[in-house]
Amino acid sequence: MAAYGCGLTWAPQAFSLSARLTVGIRRPDEKITRAARRADRDALLRRPVEMAWLSEHHDEFLAVMAGLVGEADRYRLEDADREWVDQLAIDAHDDDLRPATMVILGLAVAELRTAPAVLGLGNGRPFAVHTLLARADRLRGQFAEVGRKDSVTTIRPAAPEARIGVR
């Protein structure tokens, strides 16, 4: 057992199998860690495709973002009710479009859609704000399809012969 100046001691037997089971320390679940690694790998593979999509739809995306900010101003959303709309405005101003911006877009759409002034418009006819919200939903749906398409291929490890140079 070793003692440290901070008052802690370390005993090798504390990490024995029986000690870990008693304390509740267990090995990580292989299925969970494998799934997490697969999700990370898939995200890395999707990233270039998503960035290319954002670049391709850059102008439309900025127009929707500006429209949401304009509608929030028009309906006089309070500062507390437009946190995500304002974050979207910052991203648009900085021209910082990333896949995470789509999440912010969804939150900003929800803020505007559930604003009391917009809810009070009724269902009689679609107003400009409803058209804009539908446009934002379409844009988000198109972006979501990018990750589902077969355009994102999985990387498979090389065959054992190729790795060791056997022909």
C-alpha positions as CSV (number, residue, x, y, z in Angstrom):
1,M,0.0,0.0,0.0
2,A,1.4,3.4,-1.0
3,A,0.5,6.6,0.8
4,Y,0.3,10.0,-1.0
5,G,0.7,13.4,0.5
6,C,-3.0,14.2,-0.2
7,G,-4.2,11.6,2.3
8,L,-5.0,9.0,-0.3
9,T,-3.6,5.5,-0.3
10,W,-3.5,3.0,-3.1
11,A,-3.7,-0.7,-2.6
12,P,-3.2,-3.0,-5.5
13,Q,-5.7,-5.4,-4.1
14,A,-8.4,-2.7,-4.4
15,F,-8.5,-3.4,-8.2
16,S,-8.8,-7.2,-8.0
17,L,-11.9,-8.8,-9.6
18,S,-13.6,-9.4,-6.2
19,A,-13.0,-5.8,-5.2
20,R,-14.4,-4.4,-8.4
21,L,-17.5,-6.5,-8.2
22,T,-18.0,-5.5,-4.5
23,V,-17.6,-1.8,-5.3
24,G,-19.5,-2.0,-8.6
25,I,-16.6,-1.2,-10.9
26,R,-17.0,-3.3,-14.1
27,R,-15.5,-3.5,-17.5
28,P,-17.3,-1.3,-20.1
29,D,-20.0,-3.0,-22.1
30,E,-18.4,-4.0,-25.4
31,K,-21.6,-3.6,-27.3
32,I,-22.0,0.0,-26.1
33,T,-18.4,0.9,-26.8
34,R,-18.6,-0.8,-30.2
35,A,-21.8,1.1,-31.1
36,A,-20.2,4.4,-29.9
37,R,-17.1,3.8,-32.1
38,R,-19.3,2.9,-35.1
39,A,-21.4,6.1,-34.5
40,D,-18.2,8.2,-34.4
41,R,-16.9,6.6,-37.5
42,D,-20.2,7.1,-39.4
43,A,-20.2,10.8,-38.3
44,L,-16.7,11.3,-39.6
45,L,-17.8,9.7,-42.9
46,R,-20.9,11.9,-43.1
47,R,-19.1,15.2,-42.3
48,P,-17.6,15.9,-45.8
49,V,-20.9,15.0,-47.5
50,E,-22.8,17.3,-45.0
51,M,-20.4,20.2,-45.5
52,A,-20.7,19.8,-49.3
53,W,-24.5,19.9,-49.0
54,L,-24.3,23.0,-46.8
55,S,-22.0,24.7,-49.4
56,E,-24.4,23.8,-52.2
57,H,-27.4,25.2,-50.4
58,H,-25.6,28.1,-48.8
59,D,-27.7,30.9,-50.2
60,E,-31.0,29.2,-49.6
61,F,-29.9,28.4,-46.0
62,L,-28.9,32.0,-45.3
63,A,-32.2,33.3,-46.8
64,V,-34.2,31.1,-44.5
65,M,-32.1,32.1,-41.5
66,A,-32.5,35.8,-42.3
67,G,-36.2,35.2,-42.8
68,L,-36.6,33.6,-39.4
69,V,-34.8,36.6,-37.8
70,G,-37.0,39.0,-39.7
71,E,-40.2,37.2,-38.7
72,A,-39.1,37.1,-35.0
73,D,-38.6,40.9,-35.2
74,R,-41.9,41.3,-37.0
75,Y,-43.8,39.5,-34.3
76,R,-41.8,41.2,-31.6
77,L,-40.5,38.0,-29.8
78,E,-39.1,38.8,-26.4
79,D,-35.4,38.2,-25.8
80,A,-36.2,35.3,-23.6
81,D,-38.3,33.7,-26.4
82,R,-35.8,34.1,-29.2
83,E,-32.6,32.7,-27.8
84,W,-32.1,30.2,-30.7
85,V,-33.2,32.8,-33.3
86,D,-30.5,35.1,-32.1
87,Q,-27.9,32.3,-32.2
88,L,-29.0,31.7,-35.8
89,A,-28.5,35.3,-36.6
90,I,-25.0,35.2,-35.2
91,D,-24.1,32.2,-37.2
92,A,-25.6,33.8,-40.4
93,H,-23.6,37.0,-39.7
94,D,-20.4,35.1,-39.2
95,D,-21.2,32.9,-42.2
96,D,-20.5,29.9,-39.9
97,L,-22.6,27.1,-41.4
98,R,-21.9,23.7,-39.9
99,P,-24.0,20.6,-39.5
100,A,-24.7,21.7,-36.0
101,T,-26.3,24.8,-37.4
102,M,-29.2,22.6,-38.6
103,V,-29.9,21.7,-35.0
104,I,-30.0,25.4,-34.1
105,L,-32.3,26.0,-37.1
106,G,-34.7,23.4,-35.7
107,L,-34.7,25.1,-32.3
108,A,-35.2,28.5,-33.8
109,V,-38.1,27.2,-35.9
110,A,-39.7,25.8,-32.8
111,E,-39.3,29.1,-31.0
112,L,-41.0,31.0,-33.8
113,R,-43.7,28.4,-34.4
114,T,-44.7,28.4,-30.7
115,A,-44.6,32.1,-30.2
116,P,-47.9,33.4,-28.9
117,A,-48.2,35.9,-31.7
118,V,-47.7,33.3,-34.3
119,L,-50.0,30.8,-32.6
120,G,-52.7,33.6,-32.4
121,L,-52.7,33.9,-36.2
122,G,-55.2,31.0,-36.5
123,N,-55.5,28.4,-39.2
124,G,-57.7,30.4,-41.7
125,R,-54.9,30.9,-44.3
126,P,-51.2,30.5,-44.4
127,F,-49.3,33.7,-43.5
128,A,-45.8,34.5,-44.7
129,V,-44.4,33.1,-41.4
130,H,-46.1,29.7,-42.1
131,T,-44.5,29.6,-45.5
132,L,-41.1,30.4,-44.1
133,L,-41.5,27.7,-41.4
134,A,-42.5,25.1,-44.0
135,R,-39.4,26.2,-46.1
136,A,-37.1,25.7,-43.1
137,D,-38.7,22.3,-42.4
138,R,-38.1,21.2,-46.0
139,L,-34.5,22.4,-45.8
140,R,-33.9,20.4,-42.6
141,G,-35.6,17.4,-44.1
142,Q,-33.3,17.5,-47.2
143,F,-30.3,17.8,-44.9
144,A,-31.4,14.8,-42.9
145,E,-31.6,12.8,-46.1
146,V,-27.9,13.4,-46.7
147,G,-26.9,11.1,-43.9
148,R,-29.3,8.4,-44.9
149,K,-28.3,8.1,-48.6
150,D,-26.0,5.5,-49.9
151,S,-23.6,8.3,-50.9
152,V,-22.0,7.8,-47.5
153,T,-20.0,4.6,-47.9
154,T,-18.5,2.6,-45.1
155,I,-14.8,2.1,-45.0
156,R,-13.9,-1.5,-44.8
157,P,-10.5,-2.7,-43.6
158,A,-8.3,-4.2,-46.2
159,A,-8.1,-7.9,-46.5
160,P,-5.4,-9.5,-44.3
161,E,-3.4,-10.4,-47.4
162,A,-3.3,-6.8,-48.5
163,R,-2.2,-5.6,-45.1
164,I,0.8,-8.0,-44.9
165,G,1.8,-7.8,-48.5
166,V,0.9,-11.4,-49.4
167,R,0.0,-11.9,-53.1
